[in-house]
Structure formats: structure tokens, C-alpha cells
Amino acid sequence: EAGVAQSPRYKIIEKRQSVAFWCNPISGHATLYWYQQILGQGPKLLIQFQNNGVVDDSQLPKDRFSAERLKGVDSTLKIQPAKLEDSAVYLCASSLSSSNEQFFGPGTRLTVL
Amino acid sequence: QKEVEQNSGPLSVPEGAIASLNCTYSDRGSQSFFWYRQYSGKSPELIMFIYSNGDKEDGRFTAQLNKASQYVSLLIRDSQPSDSATYLCAVTMNSGYSTLTFGKGTMLLVSP
């Protein structure tokens, strides 16, 4: 069974630029999550999708971050414009709707200069 | 604001010893508890989950939950150098599509 796929794996941008991350969950997983993990901290949930609907985006900085999952499968997370404090690893995870077990992708390491 | 607290470590143990990792949580409504292992530069992977008070064993790992004290722990018996990683504690409300709240993690170092 293929795992959660993410791209790119690394990205370096300057502040005020835009960036987008892509995630493809495990086949059949209806729930998809985006987390931000700053160095030395645990992952923090940014947004959770159930199929193509948003379940929880309470911690998403909506003035600069956006995410979509239009067809209920893969998803994109965008930051526009980026700030220095956005430097982090962005993790995508997926799970079956009936289970809380989440499987994480390899992450995208973002550096904002 | 739900909080999950862990000692950041590092916790250093010799090979073959028992490593004890601790976690406290602030929300009494928390229902499910998870331990994830994260190697440096890698993504978290689930080790164990526990829902009920008491102990749950899986191989060399034992999770312990005490809801009255709002405390969950992970014991690793016969620690190996390959166990050296950061261990993340996470909790959920387990109601519908609930979300994980993670602690900062405890770094474990197992010396040969």
C-alpha cells in the first residue's frame, strides 16, 4: 500500500513570496490533515478535510494560508505572502473516516529567508 | 485551550534499560491517547494508542493511562540504540472527526 505522498520535499523562498504544497493521501482515506511543525515543537493542526469539506480550520492563519481538496482526494496548501515565522515542516496526514489513526507523509521543509 | 505537556529531554538511558516517557494533558474531556515516534528529519509514526485506564502492552512498549491524574506514559523495555528518537504524545476528544493535539515531544537517547 502506497503511503502519503507530498511534494516538494524542500522549498526555499524569500519573505513575501508565495508557495504551494501538494499532498496525495493513502487511497481510500477520506480524512486529510495539514500540520505545521516548527523545529523543536510538536505538529500543530492547520486544517482537516473530510472528503472535500473542511472539518476544522480554527488554527489556520486565513489571512495568508489557504487550502483546498476539490475532488476529495489530493490537496494543496498555499501560503501567500510568506513570513519568516512560516519556516517549518508542513506535514500532510490521512486517515480512514472511522479511525483516528493518522498516517503521515514525509513532509515539506519550508525555509523563508 | 487544550495543552499536552512533555519534558523535552533529552532522556538518556543505556542499552537494555527501561525508558520511561511521561505526558500530562489539561483537558479532562480527552478520550484517546497516542504515542508517535519521530526520527530526526522524518515524519511521525504511530507506536501505540490507548483509550482506557490501565496498561496496554505491545512488544517492548507499554502505554499507561491514568485519566484521574490526566497522565499518560510510555515505557520502552530493553531499550535499543535504534529507539533513539523524539517521542510525541497526542490526545483527541474522540468525538466524531476529532483532531490530535500534540505535545512538544521528548527526545530519547539510548547509548550502546
Interface residues (C-beta under 8 A of the other chain):
Chain A: T31 Y33 G40 Q41 G42 P43 K44 L45 Q48 Q50 V55 D56 L91 S97 N100 E101 Q102 F103 F104 G105 P106 G107
Chain B: V4 S8 S32 F34 K42 S43 P44 E45 L46 F49 L88 A90 T92 N94 Y97 S98 T99 L100 T101 F102 G103 K104 G105
